[in-house]
Amino acid sequence: MEQTLHRSGQASKTTIDRSIRAENKAMLLRRWKIAKSAVHEDVKTVNRWFAGQRAMLEILSVLDESKVLYIADCGTPLFSVQVPRNFELLDFPDFTSRDAFEKDGQTEVFMALATRLDALRSTCAQACMLYNITPFDAKHLMRHGPHELLTMSTDPVTQILPAVSDAYFLATAQRIMSDAEKTVFASVSRRQKTVVC
């Protein structure tokens, strides 16, 4: 029985670790592509979809794809999700994305919310620790299902924010670190928590 529980715990940890690394890579690659494009110069777009990420975008703009993937390959989430605390499904009308860029942003938010919800429902305590989620925010998020998360992702208040300081991106861009070193450095470089998960 104990061996079964141990194997189950290991499987959950491996699944969460894979989810974190996949999310890190997808989000960082999206920002790298933005940093390499003209959108990077659009202040309004950057402030709306990449709040607090201008310094990161500047760092990413001078890197190649292999370096971005290296930075992203870390066992600590590099991004967090700001969500409305007072969300109610009836508060939001049906919403249609105005353009592909906006749709990509909303898809990114939805996937991040769904990943955290899945982790919380699998191993709540471990997910709270890895994603730096407070018990209050965990309970709030677990009240909602996929359809509500999809609707929540269209709310302008809901956005992706950096979970770690710019020092992580700068340091890993300039030197070679082991996987364990990157994971620990990202963990100790976490930004002060706001209402995020």
N, C-alpha and C positions, 0 to 999 in steps of 0.2 A: 504493500500500500504506500509506504513512504517513498519507495523507488518510483512508483507511478506518479506521485505528486511532484517529486524532484524532476522527472523527465518532462512533466507538464509545464512546470515553472521554467525549465530551460527552453522549451519550445516557444513559450510566450515571450521570453526575453529575446530569443532569436528573431521572432516575428516582429516585435516592436523595434529592434535594432535595424532590421532590414527596412522597415517603414520609415524610420528616421533618416537613414542614409538616402533612400530613394527620394524623400521629400527635399532633403538638403540639395541633392543634385538637380532636381527639377526646378526648384525655386532659384538656385544660384545661376543655373544655365539660362533661365529666362531673363534674369537681371543682367547677365553678361551680354546677351543678345541685344537688350535694350541699351546697355552702355556703349555698344559698338555701333548703334544706329543714331539717326537724327532725333529720335524721341528723347534721348538723353538730354538734349538742349531745351526741351519743352518744359519750362518750370511748372506750369499748371498741371501737366500730366504727371510729372515726377512727384509733386506735392500730394496729388490725389491718390496715386497708386503705389508710390514708394516713399511714403512719409518717413523722414529720419534716415534715409538711405543714400543721400547724395554722395557722402564720402565713400561709401561702399561701392557705388557705381563708378566713381572716379578710379578706385583701385582696380575694379574689374575691367575697366576700359583699356588697360595696358597689358592685360594678361591674355594668354592663348587658352584654348579650350581644355587642354590637358591639365593646365595649372588650376583652372576653375574646378575641374572634377576632383583633383587632388585636395583642394581646400574643402570641398563639399563632403568628401569621404570621411565623415566624423560621426561618432556615436552620440553626440549631443545635438539636439535640435538647434539649428542656427536661426530659426524664425519662430515667431509666436503669432497668435491670432487675437486681435482685439475684438471683443464681441459686446453687443448691447446687453446690459444687465436686465433691462426691463422688456426684453423681447416678448411679444405675443404675436402669434401667426396672423390674427385678424388686423393687426396694425399695418400690415404691408399689402398694398395692392399688387395685382399681377404685374410683373415687370419684364420688359424685353430689352435686351442689351442693344445699345445704340450702334455699336461697332464691334469688330472682331477683337480689338484690343481690350475693350471693356469686358467682353465675354470671357477672354482668357483670364483676366483678373478675378472675375467672379468664380470661374472654375477652380482657380488656384485656392481661393478662400474656402470653397466648398470641400475640396479634397483635404485641405488641412483640418477643417472641422470634423470631417468624417473619420480621418485617421485618428484624431484625438479621442473621439467618441468610441471608436472601436477599441482603442487601447484601454480606455477607462472601464469599459464593460468587460474586458478580458482580465485585467489585473489593475484594479483602481489605484492601489497604493503605489505600485511601481510606476504607473503612468503619471501620477501626480508628481512623483520625484523626477522622472526623466523629462517631462514637459514643463516642469516648474508650475504646476497648476495647484491653486489653493483648494481645500475641501469645498469651500463655498462655490467656486467656479466650476469644480467638477460636478457637484450636485446640480448646478444650473444647466450645464451642458447636457447631462444625462437625462434631463427631463424631455429632451427633444429627439425627434426621429429624423430620418434622412430628408423627408419632404420639407420639414421645418428648417433644417440646416441649409437646404437649397434656397429657400426663401430668405433666410438670414444672410446668406452670402451676397444678396443684392442690396442690402442696407449699406448706405455710404459710411455708417459708423464702423461696420465690420471691415477690418483690413489686416493685411499681413505687416508685421513689424519685425525688425531685427531682434533676436533674443540675446545676441551676444554683442559686445562692443566692437567698434571698428578696429581695435587693437588686434583682435583675432585675425581678421582678414588681412591686415597689413603684415603681421608677423608670419602667417602661413604663406603669404605671397612671396616673402623674402628668404625664407629658410626651409630646410627639409626637417620635418618632424615625423616621428612614428605615429601610427594610428592611435595608440594609447595616449601619446603626448598631445595630439590634436584634440582628442576627446576631453582630456582633463583640462587643457588650456581653455577650450570653449566653455566648459562648465564653470570655471572660476572667472571667466570673462563675461558672465551673464549680466545683462543690463538690469537696473532696478525695476522690479515688477510693478506694472500698472494693472488695469483690468484686462488681463490677457489670458490666453490658454494655449 
